Amino acid sequence: MAAVISGHDEMFERSWVDEDGDGRGFHSYDVGVAADGLRGEKLVQNAEGKYEPLRFNSHSQWSAPADEPETWAKDEDGVPQLVSGGLHYGHLQIDIANTAKGAELTLTPVHIFPQQDSEYQLGKTERRAYDDVVSFAVGKDGVPLAK
């Protein structure tokens, strides 16, 4: 097994599970990218008073709320606008390329980013990829190849 894709826990998270530490394991994706704040990662206050996701999954390698925090900046009218990051509706794009030994898979978490005006009215959306792109090879039998 190379990857497990599941959801919907109102979060977008990738875990790497390699129980014996030999470098051969599997990626596990929770593709729940429609957060309404009712489920998903629990936020806790750190020593500086900022809220951050509680990492209760010991295999977690990346999650949208923890690793892609919202970035805000003021527009030309001085109105704060969301510039990047955050947890938005999206999907996991899976690209497969044939190779001599089997296939190369590239998994890219994608989201639909909202573009708003100074009154926070949605003007358009933009397709964006999160930074956590993972590639791995599998043999002709579908078994992951060693890195």
RODO-2510 file (C-alpha; in nm, 4 decimals, decimal comma):
residues 147
     n   res          X          Y          Z
     1     m     0,0000     0,0000     0,0000
     2     a     0,1369     0,3421    -0,0980
     3     a    -0,1372     0,5802     0,0147
     4     v    -0,4674     0,5884     0,2003
     5     i    -0,7064     0,8687     0,1116
     6     s    -0,9983     0,9378     0,3419
     7     g    -1,2076     1,2164     0,4896
     8     h    -1,4089     1,4059     0,5990
     9     d    -1,2940     1,5424     0,9358
    10     e    -1,3086     1,9113     0,8377
    11     m    -0,9294     1,9205     0,8082
    12     f    -0,6637     1,8650     0,5427
    13     e    -0,3794     1,6563     0,6811
    14     r    -0,1062     1,4215     0,5573
    15     s     0,0536     1,1578     0,7768
    16     w     0,3480     0,9272     0,7087
    17     v     0,3234     0,5839     0,8707
    18     d     0,6413     0,3738     0,8821
    19     e     0,6025     0,1523     1,1865
    20     d     0,9400    -0,0255     1,1637
    21     g     1,1440     0,2763     1,0465
    22     d     1,2762     0,1084     0,7313
    23     g     1,1755     0,3989     0,5050
    24     r     0,8916     0,1992     0,3513
    25     g     0,5504     0,2981     0,4733
    26     f     0,2463     0,4794     0,3425
    27     h     0,1040     0,8293     0,3225
    28     s    -0,2358     0,8820     0,4796
    29     y    -0,4448     1,1798     0,3681
    30     d    -0,7483     1,3196     0,5432
    31     v    -0,8982     1,5251     0,2629
    32     g    -1,1645     1,7141     0,4536
    33     v    -1,1184     2,0620     0,3172
    34     a    -1,4478     2,2289     0,4050
    35     a    -1,3804     2,3470     0,7570
    36     d    -1,6662     2,5076     0,9417
    37     g    -1,4849     2,5174     1,2744
    38     l    -1,7035     2,2474     1,4269
    39     r    -1,4538     1,9660     1,3765
    40     g    -1,0908     1,9347     1,2793
    41     e    -0,7805     2,0201     1,4763
    42     k    -0,8302     2,1511     1,8277
    43     l    -0,6668     2,4886     1,8897
    44     v    -0,4783     2,5486     2,2156
    45     q    -0,3098     2,8571     2,3526
    46     n     0,0727     2,8438     2,3564
    47     a     0,3090     3,0187     2,6018
    48     e     0,2944     3,3431     2,3978
    49     g    -0,0864     3,3458     2,4087
    50     k    -0,1290     3,2557     2,0402
    51     y    -0,3616     2,9759     1,9357
    52     e    -0,2111     2,6844     1,7440
    53     p    -0,3369     2,3400     1,6420
    54     l    -0,2862     2,0628     1,8968
    55     r    -0,0854     1,7899     1,7226
    56     f    -0,2503     1,4765     1,8631
    57     n    -0,1645     1,2653     1,5545
    58     s     0,1884     1,1331     1,6159
    59     h     0,2274     1,0518     1,2435
    60     s     0,1226     1,3949     1,1152
    61     q     0,3656     1,5492     0,8662
    62     w     0,1555     1,8411     0,7388
    63     s    -0,1847     1,9992     0,7902
    64     a    -0,3407     2,3068     0,6351
    65     p    -0,4365     2,4743     0,9672
    66     a    -0,0937     2,4196     1,1280
    67     d     0,1425     2,4546     0,8310
    68     e    -0,0445     2,6992     0,6077
    69     p    -0,1653     2,9672     0,8528
    70     e    -0,3731     3,2564     0,7261
    71     t    -0,1735     3,5641     0,6179
    72     w    -0,3492     3,9003     0,6138
    73     a    -0,2428     4,2391     0,4723
    74     k    -0,4182     4,5744     0,4385
    75     d    -0,5375     4,6729     0,0912
    76     e    -0,5043     5,0232    -0,0603
    77     d    -0,8051     5,1353     0,1484
    78     g    -0,6493     5,0059     0,4719
    79     v    -0,8916     4,7129     0,4938
    80     p    -0,7360     4,3817     0,6110
    81     q    -0,7584     4,1152     0,3398
    82     l    -0,6737     3,7466     0,3440
    83     v    -0,3637     3,7051     0,1250
    84     s    -0,2737     3,3381     0,1607
    85     g    -0,3071     3,0282     0,3729
    86     g    -0,5983     2,8944     0,5665
    87     l    -0,8242     2,5958     0,5195
    88     h    -1,0479     2,6261     0,2134
    89     y    -1,2588     2,3989    -0,0065
    90     g    -1,0369     2,1904    -0,2283
    91     h    -0,9189     1,8455    -0,3275
    92     l    -0,6140     1,6218    -0,3538
    93     q    -0,4751     1,6205    -0,7086
    94     i    -0,3091     1,2894    -0,8004
    95     d    -0,0868     1,2827    -1,1089
    96     i     0,0429     0,9469    -1,2320
    97     a     0,3293     0,9046    -1,4785
    98     n     0,4321     0,5681    -1,6204
    99     t     0,7961     0,4697    -1,5685
   100     a     1,0063     0,1711    -1,6752
   101     k     0,9709     0,0221    -1,3240
   102     g     0,6035     0,1087    -1,2674
   103     a     0,4717     0,4577    -1,1958
   104     e     0,5562     0,7860    -1,0253
   105     l     0,2725     0,9404    -0,8252
   106     t     0,2600     1,3081    -0,7314
   107     l     0,0018     1,4155    -0,4736
   108     t    -0,0752     1,7878    -0,4521
   109     p    -0,3221     1,9359    -0,2017
   110     v    -0,5224     2,2032    -0,3859
   111     h    -0,7693     2,4604    -0,2569
   112     i    -1,0004     2,7259    -0,3958
   113     f    -0,8832     3,0599    -0,2522
   114     p    -1,1437     3,3394    -0,2117
   115     q    -1,0671     3,6856    -0,3532
   116     q    -1,2750     3,9473    -0,1708
   117     d    -1,3322     4,3196    -0,2113
   118     s    -1,2918     4,5794     0,0644
   119     e    -1,6404     4,4944     0,1943
   120     y    -1,5534     4,1209     0,2082
   121     q    -1,7812     4,0357    -0,0830
   122     l    -1,6543     3,7452    -0,2909
   123     g    -1,5281     3,8703    -0,6256
   124     k    -1,3696     3,5550    -0,7620
   125     t    -1,1883     3,2424    -0,6585
   126     e    -0,8410     3,1268    -0,7477
   127     r    -0,7086     2,7705    -0,7710
   128     r    -0,4002     2,7395    -0,5477
   129     a    -0,1834     2,4498    -0,4366
   130     y    -0,0540     2,4141    -0,0831
   131     d     0,3234     2,3675    -0,0484
   132     d     0,3051     2,0036     0,0662
   133     v     0,3592     1,8184    -0,2645
   134     v     0,4611     1,4527    -0,2262
   135     s     0,6008     1,2221    -0,4965
   136     f     0,6794     0,8523    -0,4710
   137     a     0,7358     0,5559    -0,6998
   138     v     0,5511     0,2255    -0,7112
   139     g     0,6430    -0,0914    -0,8958
   140     k     0,4316    -0,2537    -1,1652
   141     d     0,2634    -0,4509    -0,8868
   142     g     0,1629    -0,1270    -0,7087
   143     v     0,4009    -0,1852    -0,4166
   144     p     0,5958     0,1274    -0,3118
   145     l     0,9604     0,1283    -0,4189
   146     a     1,2338     0,2155    -0,1706
   147     k     1,3528     0,5763    -0,1882
***
